[in-house]
Amino acid sequence: MDRYAVIGHPIAHSRSPAIHRQFAAQTGQRMQYEAILAPKDGFRACIAERVKEGFRGMNITVPFKEEAFALAQEHTPRATLAQAANTFVVQADRSLLADNTDGAGLVRDLSSNLGVTLHARKILILGAGGAVRGVLAPLLAHNPAHLHIANRTLSRAEHLLSQFAHLGRLSASGYDDLVGHHFDLIINATSAGLDGEQPALPDGLLNPGGGCYDMFYSQTLTPFLHWAQQQNPRWYADGLGMLVEQAAEAFYLWRGIRPDTTPLLHQRLRSP
């Protein structure tokens, strides 16, 4: 039976094994999928062991997406653009092909599942790590009016600005500089919520009729979505839809068949 895994730190919260088991059952694929905790300083060794054991593919989550890109021998164009990877395909010669399905998953969830218009909208994205790298180009491809990156460490946000500014209207700042600015869509891409934390954000950032999206997910409201509720959003949603959609994209790369994501989306946290 073909073996696959999701690898990260932390990993116990991951719903990826359950999602891929449902995909496999739905499409009649014989495969095994598990969650593996990698030491923060032992990612390379963890991947090497999985390849040695004959795994056919892996998903990569925080905090290893940029390291995953550097480790692979080949890269798809979208992984190259992001300089970060969330999916490995183990090829016949045991080399690694890196892809990034995060952006496709996010855009499909926002546009198709939630009915959110990205064109001509002002978007704020919080964070500047590997998760952001994977979604900037797909978001900018929808021609938003403006996309602003805010991060605790300004230099990391400015580095992304230098890499992606040629793709659209893009700017960067620290969190303190957001006072007085307003956005139609606020996306949290920081992993702080996994530790129960929330970036210090000023009130009044959200335009009337705007919405908030957390790229992370939980069985209860994340710290970011708690903040979002206080901003009178028209809608908010956690990142389970993005997780399911990027998983479907990875599943298609591995198995050559695209599963139906609809049955898995009823479990997400969202407002009407």
C-alpha positions as CSV (number, residue, x, y, z in Angstrom):
1,M,0.0,0.0,0.0
2,D,1.4,3.4,-1.0
3,R,2.4,5.6,2.0
4,Y,2.1,9.3,2.5
5,A,2.4,11.7,5.4
6,V,2.1,15.3,6.7
7,I,5.2,16.5,8.5
8,G,5.4,19.5,10.8
9,H,6.0,20.8,14.3
10,P,3.5,20.8,16.0
11,I,1.5,18.1,14.2
12,A,-0.9,16.4,16.7
13,H,-3.7,18.9,15.7
14,S,-3.5,18.1,12.0
15,R,-6.7,16.9,10.2
16,S,-4.8,16.0,7.1
17,P,-4.8,12.2,7.8
18,A,-8.6,12.2,8.2
19,I,-9.0,14.3,5.0
20,H,-6.8,12.0,2.9
21,R,-8.5,8.9,4.3
22,Q,-11.8,10.3,3.1
23,F,-10.4,11.2,-0.3
24,A,-8.9,7.7,-0.7
25,A,-12.2,6.1,0.3
26,Q,-14.2,8.4,-2.0
27,T,-11.9,7.7,-5.0
28,G,-11.1,4.0,-4.4
29,Q,-7.4,4.6,-3.9
30,R,-5.3,2.2,-1.8
31,M,-3.0,4.4,0.3
32,Q,-2.0,5.1,3.9
33,Y,-1.5,8.6,5.2
34,E,-0.1,9.5,8.7
35,A,1.0,12.6,10.7
36,I,4.7,12.7,11.7
37,L,6.3,15.1,14.2
38,A,9.7,16.3,13.0
39,P,12.2,17.8,15.4
40,K,12.7,21.5,14.6
41,D,16.4,20.8,13.9
42,G,15.8,17.4,12.3
43,F,13.6,18.1,9.3
44,R,16.2,16.9,6.7
45,A,16.8,13.6,8.5
46,C,13.0,13.1,8.9
47,I,12.4,13.4,5.2
48,A,15.4,11.2,4.3
49,E,14.0,8.5,6.6
50,R,10.6,8.7,4.9
51,V,12.1,8.4,1.5
52,K,14.2,5.4,2.6
53,E,11.0,3.8,3.9
54,G,9.4,4.1,0.5
55,F,6.9,7.0,1.0
56,R,5.4,8.2,-2.3
57,G,4.7,11.8,-1.1
58,M,4.5,14.1,1.8
59,N,2.8,17.3,2.8
60,I,4.9,19.9,4.7
61,T,3.5,22.3,7.2
62,V,4.8,24.9,9.7
63,P,7.6,25.6,10.3
64,F,9.3,23.7,7.5
65,K,8.0,25.1,4.2
66,E,11.0,27.2,3.2
67,E,13.4,24.5,4.3
68,A,11.4,22.0,2.2
69,F,11.9,24.1,-0.9
70,A,15.6,24.2,-0.3
71,L,15.8,20.4,0.2
72,A,14.1,19.4,-3.0
73,Q,16.0,18.5,-6.2
74,E,13.2,19.8,-8.5
75,H,10.5,22.4,-8.2
76,T,7.2,23.3,-9.9
77,P,6.9,26.9,-11.2
78,R,4.5,27.9,-8.3
79,A,6.9,26.5,-5.7
80,T,9.8,28.4,-7.4
81,L,7.8,31.6,-7.3
82,A,7.0,31.1,-3.7
83,Q,10.4,29.8,-2.6
84,A,8.5,27.6,-0.3
85,A,6.9,24.1,-0.6
86,N,4.1,22.3,1.1
87,T,4.1,19.1,-1.0
88,F,6.7,16.6,-2.0
89,V,6.3,14.0,-4.8
90,V,8.9,11.3,-4.3
91,Q,9.9,10.4,-7.9
92,A,11.1,7.0,-9.2
93,D,14.7,7.8,-8.6
94,R,13.8,8.9,-5.0
95,S,14.5,12.5,-5.8
96,L,12.0,15.1,-4.4
97,L,9.8,17.3,-6.6
98,A,8.5,20.2,-4.5
99,D,5.2,21.9,-5.2
100,N,3.1,24.6,-3.4
101,T,-0.6,24.0,-3.3
102,D,-1.4,26.5,-0.6
103,G,-2.3,29.4,-2.9
104,A,-4.5,27.3,-5.1
105,G,-6.3,26.0,-2.0
106,L,-6.8,29.4,-0.4
107,V,-8.1,31.1,-3.6
108,R,-10.4,28.2,-4.3
109,D,-11.8,28.3,-0.8
110,L,-12.3,32.0,-0.8
111,S,-13.8,32.3,-4.4
112,S,-15.7,29.0,-4.8
113,N,-16.7,27.9,-1.3
114,L,-17.2,31.3,0.4
115,G,-18.1,33.4,-2.6
116,V,-15.6,36.1,-1.8
117,T,-14.6,38.6,-4.6
118,L,-10.9,39.3,-4.6
119,H,-10.8,41.6,-7.7
120,A,-10.5,45.3,-6.8
121,R,-10.5,44.6,-3.1
122,K,-8.1,45.9,-0.4
123,I,-6.5,42.9,1.3
124,L,-4.4,42.7,4.4
125,I,-2.3,39.6,5.1
126,L,-0.7,39.1,8.5
127,G,2.6,37.3,8.6
128,A,5.6,36.9,6.3
129,G,6.6,33.3,6.6
130,G,6.4,30.3,4.3
131,A,2.6,30.3,4.4
132,V,2.4,33.8,3.0
133,R,5.0,33.0,0.3
134,G,2.7,30.3,-1.1
135,V,-0.4,32.5,-1.4
136,L,0.8,35.9,-2.6
137,A,1.1,35.2,-6.3
138,P,-2.3,33.4,-6.5
139,L,-4.0,36.3,-4.6
140,L,-2.3,39.0,-6.8
141,A,-3.4,37.1,-9.9
142,H,-7.0,38.1,-9.1
143,N,-6.0,41.8,-9.4
144,P,-6.9,43.1,-5.9
145,A,-6.9,46.9,-5.6
146,H,-4.1,46.5,-3.1
147,L,-2.4,43.8,-1.0
148,H,-0.6,44.8,2.2
149,I,1.7,42.6,4.2
150,A,2.0,43.3,7.9
151,N,4.5,41.5,10.1
152,R,6.1,41.8,13.5
153,T,9.5,41.8,11.9
154,L,9.3,44.5,9.2
155,S,12.4,43.3,7.4
156,R,10.7,40.0,6.6
157,A,7.7,41.7,5.1
158,E,9.9,44.1,3.1
159,H,11.8,41.1,1.8
160,L,8.6,39.6,0.4
161,L,7.7,43.0,-1.0
162,S,10.9,43.0,-3.0
163,Q,10.2,39.6,-4.4
164,F,6.6,39.9,-5.3
165,A,6.0,43.6,-6.1
166,H,6.3,43.0,-9.8
167,L,3.1,40.9,-9.7
168,G,0.7,43.7,-8.4
169,R,0.0,46.5,-6.0
170,L,1.8,45.4,-2.9
171,S,3.1,47.2,0.2
172,A,4.5,46.2,3.6
173,S,4.7,47.5,7.2
174,G,4.8,46.4,10.8
175,Y,1.6,46.0,12.9
176,D,2.0,49.4,14.5
177,D,1.8,51.2,11.2
178,L,-1.7,49.8,10.4
179,V,-3.5,52.5,12.4
180,G,-5.7,54.5,10.1
181,H,-5.8,51.9,7.3
182,H,-8.8,50.0,6.2
183,F,-9.3,46.7,4.3
184,D,-12.0,44.6,2.7
185,L,-10.4,41.3,3.6
186,I,-8.0,40.5,6.4
187,I,-6.2,37.1,6.2
188,N,-4.2,35.8,9.2
189,A,-1.2,33.7,8.1
190,T,0.7,33.8,11.3
191,S,1.1,30.6,13.4
192,A,0.7,32.5,16.6
193,G,-2.8,31.1,17.1
194,L,-1.3,27.6,17.5
195,D,0.2,28.9,20.8
196,G,-3.0,30.8,21.8
197,E,-1.5,34.2,20.8
198,Q,-2.7,37.0,18.5
199,P,-0.8,39.8,16.9
200,A,-1.6,43.2,18.4
201,L,-3.9,44.8,15.9
202,P,-5.6,48.2,16.0
203,D,-9.4,48.2,15.9
204,G,-11.1,49.7,12.9
205,L,-9.1,47.9,10.2
206,L,-12.1,46.3,8.6
207,N,-14.2,48.1,6.1
208,P,-18.0,47.8,6.4
209,G,-19.1,44.6,4.7
210,G,-15.6,43.1,4.9
211,G,-14.5,39.7,6.1
212,C,-11.8,37.9,8.0
213,Y,-10.1,34.6,7.2
214,D,-7.8,32.6,9.4
215,M,-5.5,30.3,7.4
216,F,-5.3,28.1,10.5
217,Y,-8.1,26.1,12.1
218,S,-9.3,24.8,15.4
219,Q,-12.4,23.1,16.9
220,T,-13.0,26.4,18.7
221,L,-12.5,30.0,17.6
222,T,-8.9,30.9,17.0
223,P,-7.5,34.0,18.8
224,F,-7.6,35.8,15.4
225,L,-11.3,34.9,14.9
226,H,-12.1,36.1,18.4
227,W,-10.6,39.4,17.4
228,A,-12.4,39.3,14.1
229,Q,-15.8,38.9,15.8
230,Q,-15.2,42.2,17.6
231,Q,-14.7,44.0,14.2
232,N,-18.3,43.5,13.0
233,P,-17.4,41.5,10.0
234,R,-20.0,40.5,7.4
235,W,-18.4,37.1,7.5
236,Y,-15.5,35.2,8.9
237,A,-14.0,31.7,8.4
238,D,-11.3,29.4,9.6
239,G,-8.8,27.7,7.3
240,L,-10.3,24.3,7.2
241,G,-11.5,25.0,3.7
242,M,-8.1,26.0,2.5
243,L,-6.6,22.8,4.2
244,V,-9.1,20.6,2.4
245,E,-8.7,22.4,-1.0
246,Q,-4.8,22.3,-0.9
247,A,-5.0,18.7,0.1
248,A,-7.2,17.9,-2.9
249,E,-4.6,19.6,-5.1
250,A,-1.8,17.5,-3.5
251,F,-4.0,14.3,-3.8
252,Y,-4.4,15.0,-7.5
253,L,-0.6,15.4,-8.0
254,W,0.0,12.0,-6.3
255,R,-2.9,9.9,-7.6
256,G,-4.0,11.6,-10.8
257,I,-7.6,12.0,-9.6
258,R,-9.3,15.0,-8.0
259,P,-11.6,14.3,-5.1
260,D,-14.8,16.1,-4.2
261,T,-14.1,18.5,-1.3
262,T,-17.8,19.4,-0.6
263,P,-18.5,16.6,2.0
264,L,-15.6,17.7,4.2
265,L,-16.4,21.4,4.4
266,H,-19.4,21.2,6.8
267,Q,-17.1,20.9,9.7
268,R,-15.5,24.3,9.4
269,L,-16.0,27.3,11.7
270,R,-17.6,30.2,9.9
271,S,-20.3,32.8,10.2
272,P,-23.2,33.2,7.7
